[in-house]
Amino acid sequence: MKYTGPVYRPPYEANTLLLQVTVGCAHNKCTFCTMYRDVQFSMEKLDQIERDLQEAKQQHPNVRRVFLVNGDAFVLSARRLKPIAELIHKYLPKVETITMYASVSNLKGKTDEELKELRELKINELWVGAETGHAETLTYLNKGTSLEDSQKQLKRLNQAGLDFYFGFMFGAAGSGKGMENAAATAKLINETNPIGIVPTTLGANANSPLANDIEDGKFQLATEIEVLEEQKKLIDLIEIETEYLGIHGINTVTFDSLLPRDKEKSIKRVDSYIERLDDAYLNSIPERHSI
């Protein structure tokens, strides 16, 4: 199997076959992210993808799930994704789900009919990095899309019957704005009905625009207690039935749950951590170097 540069995937895809269809990230301009800053974006050739699938057929003939890498593989047009999906089914006929990272801007490049066609080819789940429902924060994070874009495009996935996981960050709005961020993000989640919500926590990766803004005094990271209170607030505001997938190691309190069924238990779990942590730590800003 061919992989170029760093390869990232959700923790929940640990046992999923990873198939490279792009290298790097097509956007690669987010304020907080340095994951692909040293990698030139490119598209993998179809003949290489076929060779990888031939190898996968020999090693993992019964695989049922494939994750397309890298950073925002859904940037590929429907015209490019369709033959990739067809090759997957040719060599791995038991595959039930083809999934990948996607951005809101990737969704804008697909028509409603194309989304439905991709769904029929079993590209039926996406991990969407929405990051926040707070308009001001979304602009600062430089995702290349607006809150209105997020609202419209995620609802289009609902209409196409294409499931998605909603990725977002605690602390994304910075110190003093955690409750605003929680309320706005919960509102967007409730409006767009993802099958799962996937939190990470904002950290300042070295040499990122965010790190530079912190050094210049233009942005103040949230303290640990602010992050944990934001976590509780968001959980409390979720109204739809969705999975809370919070095991990412960058989060202080890591757990999975089903909301709103487990809402009270989840909030109590965060409270128990707050009670155990000392004031010095709660009022500090722990270093976080990954997303």
Short mmCIF file of the C-alpha atoms (twelve columns), coordinates in Angstrom:
data_MODEL
# 
_entry.id   MODEL 
# 
loop_
_atom_site.group_PDB 
_atom_site.id 
_atom_site.type_symbol 
_atom_site.label_atom_id 
_atom_site.label_alt_id 
_atom_site.label_comp_id 
_atom_site.label_asym_id 
_atom_site.label_seq_id 
_atom_site.Cartn_x 
_atom_site.Cartn_y 
_atom_site.Cartn_z 
_atom_site.pdbx_PDB_model_num 
ATOM 1   C CA . MET A 1   0.000   0.000   0.000   1 
ATOM 2   C CA . LYS A 2   1.348   3.405   -0.904  1 
ATOM 3   C CA . TYR A 3   1.232   6.278   1.606   1 
ATOM 4   C CA . THR A 4   2.888   9.654   1.105   1 
ATOM 5   C CA . GLY A 5   3.694   11.965  4.012   1 
ATOM 6   C CA . PRO A 6   1.789   11.896  7.304   1 
ATOM 7   C CA . VAL A 7   -1.427  9.891   7.369   1 
ATOM 8   C CA . TYR A 8   -4.204  10.839  9.781   1 
ATOM 9   C CA . ARG A 9   -7.493  9.104   10.460  1 
ATOM 10  C CA . PRO A 10  -10.102 9.257   13.241  1 
ATOM 11  C CA . PRO A 11  -9.360  7.085   16.283  1 
ATOM 12  C CA . TYR A 12  -12.532 5.165   15.472  1 
ATOM 13  C CA . GLU A 13  -11.082 4.052   12.128  1 
ATOM 14  C CA . ALA A 14  -8.183  2.175   13.753  1 
ATOM 15  C CA . ASN A 15  -9.272  -1.124  12.199  1 
ATOM 16  C CA . THR A 16  -10.333 0.302   8.851   1 
ATOM 17  C CA . LEU A 17  -8.424  -0.208  5.603   1 
ATOM 18  C CA . LEU A 18  -6.701  3.060   4.664   1 
ATOM 19  C CA . LEU A 19  -6.565  3.743   0.931   1 
ATOM 20  C CA . GLN A 20  -4.616  6.754   -0.346  1 
ATOM 21  C CA . VAL A 21  -6.493  8.800   -2.946  1 
ATOM 22  C CA . THR A 22  -5.015  12.224  -2.188  1 
ATOM 23  C CA . VAL A 23  -1.833  13.522  -0.580  1 
ATOM 24  C CA . GLY A 24  -1.919  16.355  1.958   1 
ATOM 25  C CA . CYS A 25  -4.826  18.787  2.296   1 
ATOM 26  C CA . ALA A 26  -6.373  20.815  -0.509  1 
ATOM 27  C CA . HIS A 27  -7.132  23.789  1.773   1 
ATOM 28  C CA . ASN A 28  -4.146  23.684  4.124   1 
ATOM 29  C CA . LYS A 29  -4.776  27.201  5.459   1 
ATOM 30  C CA . CYS A 30  -6.582  26.672  8.760   1 
ATOM 31  C CA . THR A 31  -5.305  28.982  11.492  1 
ATOM 32  C CA . PHE A 32  -4.761  26.176  14.006  1 
ATOM 33  C CA . CYS A 33  -3.458  23.351  11.826  1 
ATOM 34  C CA . THR A 34  0.046   22.365  10.725  1 
ATOM 35  C CA . MET A 35  -0.680  18.717  9.926   1 
ATOM 36  C CA . TYR A 36  0.033   19.038  6.213   1 
ATOM 37  C CA . ARG A 37  1.952   22.317  6.003   1 
ATOM 38  C CA . ASP A 38  5.037   20.595  4.557   1 
ATOM 39  C CA . VAL A 39  3.116   18.392  2.129   1 
ATOM 40  C CA . GLN A 40  2.178   19.469  -1.385  1 
ATOM 41  C CA . PHE A 41  -1.405  18.545  -2.185  1 
ATOM 42  C CA . SER A 42  -1.828  16.086  -5.044  1 
ATOM 43  C CA . MET A 43  -4.256  13.446  -6.293  1 
ATOM 44  C CA . GLU A 44  -3.232  9.812   -6.463  1 
ATOM 45  C CA . LYS A 45  -3.287  8.196   -9.900  1 
ATOM 46  C CA . LEU A 46  -6.069  5.723   -10.511 1 
ATOM 47  C CA . ASP A 47  -3.684  2.972   -11.600 1 
ATOM 48  C CA . GLN A 48  -1.818  3.264   -8.286  1 
ATOM 49  C CA . ILE A 49  -5.115  3.089   -6.400  1 
ATOM 50  C CA . GLU A 50  -5.943  -0.077  -8.331  1 
ATOM 51  C CA . ARG A 51  -2.568  -1.623  -7.468  1 
ATOM 52  C CA . ASP A 52  -3.180  -0.848  -3.792  1 
ATOM 53  C CA . LEU A 53  -6.589  -2.498  -3.988  1 
ATOM 54  C CA . GLN A 54  -5.093  -5.564  -5.614  1 
ATOM 55  C CA . GLU A 55  -2.692  -5.779  -2.678  1 
ATOM 56  C CA . ALA A 56  -5.509  -5.217  -0.206  1 
ATOM 57  C CA . LYS A 57  -7.495  -8.024  -1.828  1 
ATOM 58  C CA . GLN A 58  -4.653  -10.419 -1.082  1 
ATOM 59  C CA . GLN A 59  -4.187  -9.297  2.513   1 
ATOM 60  C CA . HIS A 60  -7.689  -8.228  3.611   1 
ATOM 61  C CA . PRO A 61  -10.239 -9.838  1.261   1 
ATOM 62  C CA . ASN A 62  -13.092 -9.617  3.765   1 
ATOM 63  C CA . VAL A 63  -12.742 -5.966  4.676   1 
ATOM 64  C CA . ARG A 64  -16.074 -4.164  5.051   1 
ATOM 65  C CA . ARG A 65  -14.936 -0.594  5.611   1 
ATOM 66  C CA . VAL A 66  -12.489 1.626   3.715   1 
ATOM 67  C CA . PHE A 67  -11.212 5.055   4.784   1 
ATOM 68  C CA . LEU A 68  -9.888  7.235   1.964   1 
ATOM 69  C CA . VAL A 69  -6.898  9.358   2.950   1 
ATOM 70  C CA . ASN A 70  -5.619  12.085  3.235   1 
ATOM 71  C CA . GLY A 71  -6.709  15.378  4.828   1 
ATOM 72  C CA . ASP A 72  -9.881  16.140  2.870   1 
ATOM 73  C CA . ALA A 73  -10.249 13.364  0.316   1 
ATOM 74  C CA . PHE A 74  -13.843 14.439  -0.395  1 
ATOM 75  C CA . VAL A 75  -12.341 17.383  -2.250  1 
ATOM 76  C CA . LEU A 76  -12.192 14.989  -5.207  1 
ATOM 77  C CA . SER A 77  -15.013 15.573  -7.644  1 
ATOM 78  C CA . ALA A 78  -17.791 13.043  -7.968  1 
ATOM 79  C CA . ARG A 79  -16.336 12.237  -11.381 1 
ATOM 80  C CA . ARG A 80  -13.097 11.136  -9.691  1 
ATOM 81  C CA . LEU A 81  -14.692 9.464   -6.669  1 
ATOM 82  C CA . LYS A 82  -17.040 7.235   -8.662  1 
ATOM 83  C CA . PRO A 83  -14.352 5.125   -10.421 1 
ATOM 84  C CA . ILE A 84  -12.468 4.816   -7.113  1 
ATOM 85  C CA . ALA A 85  -15.591 3.441   -5.431  1 
ATOM 86  C CA . GLU A 86  -16.200 1.097   -8.339  1 
ATOM 87  C CA . LEU A 87  -12.646 -0.265  -8.062  1 
ATOM 88  C CA . ILE A 88  -13.099 -0.785  -4.330  1 
ATOM 89  C CA . HIS A 89  -16.204 -2.887  -4.955  1 
ATOM 90  C CA . LYS A 90  -14.461 -4.787  -7.755  1 
ATOM 91  C CA . TYR A 91  -11.584 -5.926  -5.533  1 
ATOM 92  C CA . LEU A 92  -13.277 -5.836  -2.120  1 
ATOM 93  C CA . PRO A 93  -16.896 -6.852  -2.765  1 
ATOM 94  C CA . LYS A 94  -17.798 -7.118  0.911   1 
ATOM 95  C CA . VAL A 95  -17.220 -3.401  1.556   1 
ATOM 96  C CA . GLU A 96  -20.296 -1.764  3.069   1 
ATOM 97  C CA . THR A 97  -18.950 1.708   3.841   1 
ATOM 98  C CA . ILE A 98  -16.468 4.024   2.143   1 
ATOM 99  C CA . THR A 99  -15.660 7.023   4.312   1 
ATOM 100 C CA . MET A 100 -13.156 9.880   4.534   1 
ATOM 101 C CA . TYR A 101 -12.467 13.321  5.964   1 
ATOM 102 C CA . ALA A 102 -14.424 16.155  4.361   1 
ATOM 103 C CA . SER A 103 -14.740 19.889  4.787   1 
ATOM 104 C CA . VAL A 104 -17.851 21.985  4.305   1 
ATOM 105 C CA . SER A 105 -16.254 23.492  1.196   1 
ATOM 106 C CA . ASN A 106 -15.884 19.979  -0.270  1 
ATOM 107 C CA . LEU A 107 -19.650 19.550  0.000   1 
ATOM 108 C CA . LYS A 108 -20.284 22.735  -1.970  1 
ATOM 109 C CA . GLY A 109 -18.575 21.162  -4.977  1 
ATOM 110 C CA . LYS A 110 -21.119 18.329  -5.285  1 
ATOM 111 C CA . THR A 111 -24.649 18.563  -6.661  1 
ATOM 112 C CA . ASP A 112 -27.561 16.968  -4.807  1 
ATOM 113 C CA . GLU A 113 -27.727 14.275  -7.466  1 
ATOM 114 C CA . GLU A 114 -23.989 13.562  -7.161  1 
ATOM 115 C CA . LEU A 115 -24.274 13.160  -3.393  1 
ATOM 116 C CA . LYS A 116 -27.042 10.611  -3.894  1 
ATOM 117 C CA . GLU A 117 -25.006 8.786   -6.552  1 
ATOM 118 C CA . LEU A 118 -22.015 8.593   -4.232  1 
ATOM 119 C CA . ARG A 119 -24.303 7.294   -1.495  1 
ATOM 120 C CA . GLU A 120 -25.447 4.525   -3.829  1 
ATOM 121 C CA . LEU A 121 -21.783 3.591   -4.349  1 
ATOM 122 C CA . LYS A 122 -21.522 3.192   -0.545  1 
ATOM 123 C CA . ILE A 123 -19.693 6.443   0.076   1 
ATOM 124 C CA . ASN A 124 -22.211 6.695   2.872   1 
ATOM 125 C CA . GLU A 125 -20.368 8.288   5.803   1 
ATOM 126 C CA . LEU A 126 -18.177 11.382  6.085   1 
ATOM 127 C CA . TRP A 127 -16.077 12.838  8.893   1 
ATOM 128 C CA . VAL A 128 -16.744 16.550  8.464   1 
ATOM 129 C CA . GLY A 129 -14.452 19.070  10.158  1 
ATOM 130 C CA . ALA A 130 -17.031 21.726  10.936  1 
ATOM 131 C CA . GLU A 131 -14.980 22.905  13.988  1 
ATOM 132 C CA . THR A 132 -17.559 25.333  15.405  1 
ATOM 133 C CA . GLY A 133 -21.020 26.819  15.016  1 
ATOM 134 C CA . HIS A 134 -19.790 30.196  16.260  1 
ATOM 135 C CA . ALA A 135 -19.639 32.496  13.234  1 
ATOM 136 C CA . GLU A 136 -16.864 34.794  14.496  1 
ATOM 137 C CA . THR A 137 -14.705 31.835  15.476  1 
ATOM 138 C CA . LEU A 138 -15.263 30.052  12.171  1 
ATOM 139 C CA . THR A 139 -13.998 33.136  10.357  1 
ATOM 140 C CA . TYR A 140 -10.923 33.280  12.595  1 
ATOM 141 C CA . LEU A 141 -10.133 29.606  12.034  1 
ATOM 142 C CA . ASN A 142 -9.920  30.312  8.294   1 
ATOM 143 C CA . LYS A 143 -11.824 27.249  7.139   1 
ATOM 144 C CA . GLY A 144 -12.787 29.021  3.936   1 
ATOM 145 C CA . THR A 145 -16.511 28.754  4.656   1 
ATOM 146 C CA . SER A 146 -19.154 30.633  6.613   1 
ATOM 147 C CA . LEU A 147 -21.632 29.502  9.244   1 
ATOM 148 C CA . GLU A 148 -24.360 29.791  6.622   1 
ATOM 149 C CA . ASP A 149 -22.355 27.419  4.427   1 
ATOM 150 C CA . SER A 150 -22.153 24.910  7.279   1 
ATOM 151 C CA . GLN A 151 -25.895 25.102  7.905   1 
ATOM 152 C CA . LYS A 152 -26.798 24.682  4.246   1 
ATOM 153 C CA . GLN A 153 -24.264 22.049  3.233   1 
ATOM 154 C CA . LEU A 154 -24.693 19.739  6.228   1 
ATOM 155 C CA . LYS A 155 -28.449 19.762  5.724   1 
ATOM 156 C CA . ARG A 156 -27.823 18.712  2.114   1 
ATOM 157 C CA . LEU A 157 -26.132 15.581  3.447   1 
ATOM 158 C CA . ASN A 158 -29.314 14.818  5.404   1 
ATOM 159 C CA . GLN A 159 -31.385 15.226  2.258   1 
ATOM 160 C CA . ALA A 160 -29.080 12.922  0.306   1 
ATOM 161 C CA . GLY A 161 -29.230 10.271  3.015   1 
ATOM 162 C CA . LEU A 162 -25.488 10.512  3.554   1 
ATOM 163 C CA . ASP A 163 -24.505 10.099  7.208   1 
ATOM 164 C CA . PHE A 164 -21.802 12.250  8.753   1 
ATOM 165 C CA . TYR A 165 -19.824 12.785  11.920  1 
ATOM 166 C CA . PHE A 166 -19.562 16.393  13.082  1 
ATOM 167 C CA . GLY A 167 -16.006 17.273  14.138  1 
ATOM 168 C CA . PHE A 168 -15.535 20.303  16.390  1 
ATOM 169 C CA . MET A 169 -13.165 21.796  18.966  1 
ATOM 170 C CA . PHE A 170 -13.643 22.784  22.560  1 
ATOM 171 C CA . GLY A 171 -11.879 26.058  23.260  1 
ATOM 172 C CA . ALA A 172 -12.058 27.129  19.627  1 
ATOM 173 C CA . ALA A 173 -13.381 30.609  20.495  1 
ATOM 174 C CA . GLY A 174 -10.655 31.260  23.072  1 
ATOM 175 C CA . SER A 175 -10.773 32.420  26.657  1 
ATOM 176 C CA . GLY A 176 -13.989 34.001  27.852  1 
ATOM 177 C CA . LYS A 177 -16.092 32.741  24.928  1 
ATOM 178 C CA . GLY A 178 -16.555 29.073  25.763  1 
ATOM 179 C CA . MET A 179 -20.233 29.336  26.607  1 
ATOM 180 C CA . GLU A 180 -20.900 31.219  23.380  1 
ATOM 181 C CA . ASN A 181 -19.044 28.593  21.404  1 
ATOM 182 C CA . ALA A 182 -20.868 25.734  23.144  1 
ATOM 183 C CA . ALA A 183 -24.288 27.269  22.547  1 
ATOM 184 C CA . ALA A 184 -23.642 28.100  18.903  1 
ATOM 185 C CA . THR A 185 -22.060 24.739  18.136  1 
ATOM 186 C CA . ALA A 186 -24.832 22.797  19.868  1 
ATOM 187 C CA . LYS A 187 -27.374 24.793  17.863  1 
ATOM 188 C CA . LEU A 188 -25.672 23.840  14.590  1 
ATOM 189 C CA . ILE A 189 -25.480 20.201  15.655  1 
ATOM 190 C CA . ASN A 190 -29.179 20.133  16.564  1 
ATOM 191 C CA . GLU A 191 -30.060 21.715  13.218  1 
ATOM 192 C CA . THR A 192 -27.986 19.369  11.067  1 
ATOM 193 C CA . ASN A 193 -28.520 15.992  12.761  1 
ATOM 194 C CA . PRO A 194 -25.124 14.218  12.505  1 
ATOM 195 C CA . ILE A 195 -24.986 10.552  13.498  1 
ATOM 196 C CA . GLY A 196 -22.066 11.385  15.775  1 
ATOM 197 C CA . ILE A 197 -20.272 14.401  17.232  1 
ATOM 198 C CA . VAL A 198 -16.505 14.229  17.583  1 
ATOM 199 C CA . PRO A 199 -14.799 16.754  19.871  1 
ATOM 200 C CA . THR A 200 -11.132 17.614  20.067  1 
ATOM 201 C CA . THR A 201 -9.627  20.526  21.997  1 
ATOM 202 C CA . LEU A 202 -7.882  23.529  20.463  1 
ATOM 203 C CA . GLY A 203 -4.142  23.651  20.977  1 
ATOM 204 C CA . ALA A 204 -1.417  25.860  19.571  1 
ATOM 205 C CA . ASN A 205 0.720   23.862  17.170  1 
ATOM 206 C CA . ALA A 206 4.168   25.377  16.779  1 
ATOM 207 C CA . ASN A 207 4.560   27.777  13.845  1 
ATOM 208 C CA . SER A 208 0.825   27.869  13.175  1 
ATOM 209 C CA . PRO A 209 -0.891  31.236  12.637  1 
ATOM 210 C CA . LEU A 210 -2.697  30.551  15.914  1 
ATOM 211 C CA . ALA A 211 0.586   30.134  17.800  1 
ATOM 212 C CA . ASN A 212 1.837   33.386  16.298  1 
ATOM 213 C CA . ASP A 213 -1.348  35.208  17.327  1 
ATOM 214 C CA . ILE A 214 -0.997  33.897  20.874  1 
ATOM 215 C CA . GLU A 215 2.572   35.118  21.031  1 
ATOM 216 C CA . ASP A 216 1.491   38.536  19.722  1 
ATOM 217 C CA . GLY A 217 -1.346  38.758  22.258  1 
ATOM 218 C CA . LYS A 218 -4.069  38.584  19.599  1 
ATOM 219 C CA . PHE A 219 -5.606  35.326  20.878  1 
ATOM 220 C CA . GLN A 220 -5.871  33.864  24.374  1 
ATOM 221 C CA . LEU A 221 -6.376  30.126  24.735  1 
ATOM 222 C CA . ALA A 222 -9.065  28.974  27.150  1 
ATOM 223 C CA . THR A 223 -7.963  27.660  30.531  1 
ATOM 224 C CA . GLU A 224 -8.623  24.046  31.401  1 
ATOM 225 C CA . ILE A 225 -11.607 24.892  33.594  1 
ATOM 226 C CA . GLU A 226 -13.091 26.954  30.764  1 
ATOM 227 C CA . VAL A 227 -12.708 24.031  28.388  1 
ATOM 228 C CA . LEU A 228 -14.338 21.597  30.797  1 
ATOM 229 C CA . GLU A 229 -17.243 23.937  31.532  1 
ATOM 230 C CA . GLU A 230 -17.697 24.381  27.787  1 
ATOM 231 C CA . GLN A 231 -17.761 20.608  27.387  1 
ATOM 232 C CA . LYS A 232 -20.519 20.304  29.986  1 
ATOM 233 C CA . LYS A 233 -22.521 23.118  28.419  1 
ATOM 234 C CA . LEU A 234 -22.425 21.645  24.942  1 
ATOM 235 C CA . ILE A 235 -23.446 18.199  26.165  1 
ATOM 236 C CA . ASP A 236 -26.316 19.738  28.086  1 
ATOM 237 C CA . LEU A 237 -27.585 21.568  25.009  1 
ATOM 238 C CA . ILE A 238 -27.661 18.586  22.642  1 
ATOM 239 C CA . GLU A 239 -31.272 17.731  21.830  1 
ATOM 240 C CA . ILE A 240 -30.972 15.239  18.975  1 
ATOM 241 C CA . GLU A 241 -30.077 11.577  19.323  1 
ATOM 242 C CA . THR A 242 -26.417 11.262  18.385  1 
ATOM 243 C CA . GLU A 243 -23.261 9.483   19.469  1 
ATOM 244 C CA . TYR A 244 -20.765 11.511  21.489  1 
ATOM 245 C CA . LEU A 245 -17.376 10.211  20.332  1 
ATOM 246 C CA . GLY A 246 -14.902 11.859  22.661  1 
ATOM 247 C CA . ILE A 247 -11.952 9.486   23.087  1 
ATOM 248 C CA . HIS A 248 -9.370  11.615  21.253  1 
ATOM 249 C CA . GLY A 249 -6.250  11.799  23.406  1 
ATOM 250 C CA . ILE A 250 -6.047  15.576  23.192  1 
ATOM 251 C CA . ASN A 251 -9.198  15.855  25.327  1 
ATOM 252 C CA . THR A 252 -8.826  15.869  29.114  1 
ATOM 253 C CA . VAL A 253 -12.013 13.908  29.780  1 
ATOM 254 C CA . THR A 254 -12.329 11.112  27.233  1 
ATOM 255 C CA . PHE A 255 -15.413 8.940   26.820  1 
ATOM 256 C CA . ASP A 256 -18.098 7.826   24.413  1 
ATOM 257 C CA . SER A 257 -21.795 8.131   25.130  1 
ATOM 258 C CA . LEU A 258 -25.198 8.330   23.503  1 
ATOM 259 C CA . LEU A 259 -26.937 11.683  23.729  1 
ATOM 260 C CA . PRO A 260 -29.312 12.782  25.036  1 
ATOM 261 C CA . ARG A 261 -29.791 9.453   26.854  1 
ATOM 262 C CA . ASP A 262 -26.466 9.681   28.704  1 
ATOM 263 C CA . LYS A 263 -26.492 13.448  29.178  1 
ATOM 264 C CA . GLU A 264 -26.630 13.476  32.973  1 
ATOM 265 C CA . LYS A 265 -24.029 10.723  33.321  1 
ATOM 266 C CA . SER A 266 -21.701 12.498  30.864  1 
ATOM 267 C CA . ILE A 267 -21.897 15.817  32.683  1 
ATOM 268 C CA . LYS A 268 -21.252 14.076  35.996  1 
ATOM 269 C CA . ARG A 269 -18.187 12.457  34.488  1 
ATOM 270 C CA . VAL A 270 -16.740 15.857  33.582  1 
ATOM 271 C CA . ASP A 271 -17.642 17.186  37.035  1 
ATOM 272 C CA . SER A 272 -15.773 14.302  38.651  1 
ATOM 273 C CA . TYR A 273 -12.615 15.308  36.809  1 
ATOM 274 C CA . ILE A 274 -13.028 18.917  37.848  1 
ATOM 275 C CA . GLU A 275 -13.309 17.799  41.458  1 
ATOM 276 C CA . ARG A 276 -10.128 15.708  41.226  1 
ATOM 277 C CA . LEU A 277 -7.961  18.268  39.440  1 
ATOM 278 C CA . ASP A 278 -6.244  20.942  41.510  1 
ATOM 279 C CA . ASP A 279 -6.890  24.651  41.014  1 
ATOM 280 C CA . ALA A 280 -3.450  25.286  39.559  1 
ATOM 281 C CA . TYR A 281 -4.083  22.863  36.730  1 
ATOM 282 C CA . LEU A 282 -7.670  23.974  36.158  1 
ATOM 283 C CA . ASN A 283 -6.543  27.579  35.789  1 
ATOM 284 C CA . SER A 284 -3.646  26.685  33.513  1 
ATOM 285 C CA . ILE A 285 -3.441  26.196  29.756  1 
ATOM 286 C CA . PRO A 286 -2.055  22.685  29.146  1 
ATOM 287 C CA . GLU A 287 0.088   22.174  26.077  1 
ATOM 288 C CA . ARG A 288 -1.665  20.361  23.236  1 
ATOM 289 C CA . HIS A 289 0.310   19.547  20.120  1 
ATOM 290 C CA . SER A 290 -2.083  17.494  18.039  1 
ATOM 291 C CA . ILE A 291 -5.626  17.540  16.702  1 
# 
